[in-house]
């Protein structure tokens, strides 16, 4: 199966979140199963063009564009749009680029061209797999092509929709007919993601539970009606994790490597983590870790409201991440109130993220909603049982009371109650070891999800004959 996988980010070339990891790991797993997958993304400033070969020169949306090929990647080279400091979506100050509609409209337009009969490339995909709003106009453009590949639209987070001024319709060269209720129109504005949901042949999201949740008004983010209309082509396919990068037996970032048969070695990572974050070196104190964006979605305020009680329970708490200022300030204040018991590292550090997974006793994920989540799978692999809200992919990947602990209300008190329940088992070394080992021996690899995607592709594949 020939698949063009279009994405705004792909690790290690460029990454801001989980999509970057998925865009690297899923195509690799599909290739390992015999599929021919190319990844299409913009050539941002941080992507070194050395060794890339030019495959096409195009004129699209009034701009000169080159398509470069480097390894398994196709790069959209338009320096005026992508050669900038900052990340794929924002400038160095964290402000959205004002021309994001054009930047990702062009990415979508190139993807549609390469998946249609007018493609300048000899290689023709049978399926175009689009990921999140920055690629979601591709099925809209492609819908009007006489011969085209099949299209799959994957929603990694429905809350991000790419909504812009309707006046951009002409600049993006979208047919006027698309600006309708059954099109890209969304309360008088232009919605990239809605367009993809309406025009794609198939829709997927990143966990079975989230696929059901987004059909509801509560978590449908205003698109639940569209999704209910298209529920016949919607399915949830759980993400996997990269077992080479996230493996306590081989991880180069941790103090001591270990496995489910040598869990006693995990203690060295706890001491290393306590030392690094200036926490009291207390081997018996339960250490609770969290890594992620400091946002309302991630329930960071629930943790901030629970910290004092968690410390009273005898726990230590360490958090790593960055995000909204109010959450950074609240967690920093908690660390100041409890020196040696609470640590807050603002920013992101890959090595420290791995050490927290290995060194903490439990991993906290109090998310208000979580399409899939990756850290809860990492933590189980590392023998660090997750304590998480019962939502989205957290429900699908955590066996409550057996590999982790779930709680329902989005309240600090519920988080404290779940940790208290975990501590009751933590105090029984034999039961805790059994719980750790169950999590560490689960299969969270990409092999199963890749087979499911291959089946989805097969159901919608088309050959765009020239």
Secondary structure, 3 states (H helix, E strand, C coil): CEEEEECCCECCCECCCHHHHHHHHHHHHHHHCCCEEEEEEECCCCCCCCCCEEEEEEEECCEEEEEEEECCEEEEECHHHHCCCCCCCECCCCCECCCHHHHHHHHHHHHHHHCECCCCCCCCCCEEEEECHHHCCHHHHHHCCCCECEEEEEECCCCCCCEECCCHHHHCCCCHHHCCCCCCEECCEEEHHHHHHHHCCEEEECCHHHHHHCCCCCCCCCCHHHHHHCHHHEEECCCCCCCCCCCCCCCCCCCCCCCCCCHHHHHHHHHHHHHHCCCCCCCCCCEEEEECCECCCCCHHHHHHHHHHHHHCCCEEEEEECECHHHHHHHHHHHHHCCCCEEEEECCCHHHHHHHHHHCCEEEECCCCCCCCCHHHHHHHCCCCEEEECCHHHHHHCCECCCEEEECCCCHHHHHHHHHHHHHHHCCHHHHHHHHHHHHCCCCCHHHHHHHHHHHHHHHCCCCCC
